[in-house]
Amino acid sequence: MQVLYFAWVRERIGLAKEIVDTQATTVMALVEELRAREERYAAAFEDLSALRVAVDQDLADFDTPLAGVREVAFFPPMTGG
C-alpha cells in the first residue's frame, strides 16, 4: 500500500511517500511496524495524539482496518483559517 507523510512527519522520516509491504490489519499495527523499522520512524510516531490519519483519503482512527486499503496518510492536526 502507499503510505504518505505530511508536514513534520515527512521531515522526521525523510520521505513524502513510500510503498509499504505490510501484514498489518489495522492502522495501529501499521504504525507499530513502521516504528520498529528504525529511529526516524519511531520519532515520527512517538506521540500519536499529535497525529491524524486518513485511509483512502477519508479521516480515520488508528483502529481502522486495512483490508482492501490502497493508501494511508499521516499528518499533524490542522487548524481552520
C-alpha positions as CSV (number, residue, x, y, z in Angstrom):
1,M,0.0,0.0,0.0
2,Q,1.1,3.6,-0.5
3,V,1.9,5.5,2.8
4,L,2.0,9.3,2.7
5,Y,3.7,11.6,5.2
6,F,2.9,15.3,5.6
7,A,4.5,18.3,7.3
8,W,6.8,17.4,10.3
9,V,6.0,13.7,9.9
10,R,7.6,13.9,6.4
11,E,10.5,15.9,7.8
12,R,11.3,13.4,10.6
13,I,11.0,10.3,8.3
14,G,12.7,12.0,5.3
15,L,10.2,10.8,2.8
16,A,6.9,12.2,1.4
17,K,5.6,8.8,0.4
18,E,6.6,5.1,0.0
19,I,5.2,1.8,-0.9
20,V,4.9,-0.4,2.2
21,D,4.5,-4.2,2.0
22,T,2.7,-4.9,5.2
23,Q,0.8,-7.7,7.0
24,A,-0.8,-5.1,9.4
25,T,-4.6,-5.5,9.8
26,T,-5.2,-2.0,11.4
27,V,-3.6,1.4,11.1
28,M,-2.2,0.9,14.6
29,A,-0.5,-2.3,13.6
30,L,1.0,-0.5,10.6
31,V,2.3,2.2,12.9
32,E,3.9,-0.5,15.1
33,E,5.6,-2.0,12.0
34,L,6.9,1.4,10.9
35,R,8.1,2.3,14.4
36,A,10.1,-0.9,14.5
37,R,11.9,-0.1,11.2
38,E,14.3,2.5,12.6
39,E,14.7,5.5,14.8
40,R,13.4,8.1,12.4
41,Y,10.0,6.3,12.2
42,A,10.0,5.8,16.0
43,A,10.5,9.5,16.4
44,A,7.7,10.4,13.9
45,F,5.2,8.1,15.6
46,E,6.3,8.7,19.2
47,D,3.2,10.8,20.1
48,L,0.1,9.5,18.3
49,S,-2.1,12.2,20.0
50,A,-0.2,14.7,17.7
51,L,-1.1,12.7,14.5
52,R,-4.1,12.3,12.4
53,V,-4.6,9.5,9.8
54,A,-6.6,9.2,6.6
55,V,-7.4,5.9,4.9
56,D,-8.1,6.1,1.2
57,Q,-8.4,9.9,1.7
58,D,-11.0,9.7,4.4
59,L,-10.2,10.6,8.0
60,A,-9.9,7.5,10.1
61,D,-8.9,6.2,13.6
62,F,-5.9,4.2,14.5
63,D,-8.1,1.1,15.0
64,T,-9.4,1.3,11.4
65,P,-9.0,-2.0,9.5
66,L,-6.6,-2.0,6.5
67,A,-8.3,-4.8,4.4
68,G,-8.5,-3.6,0.8
69,V,-6.9,-0.2,1.6
70,R,-4.7,1.3,-1.0
71,E,-3.4,4.5,0.7
72,V,-2.8,5.6,4.3
73,A,-1.7,9.2,5.1
74,F,-0.2,10.5,8.3
75,F,-0.3,14.2,9.2
76,P,-0.5,16.6,12.1
77,P,-3.8,18.1,13.1
78,M,-4.8,21.1,11.0
79,T,-6.5,24.3,12.1
80,G,-9.0,26.3,10.2
81,G,-8.4,29.7,8.9
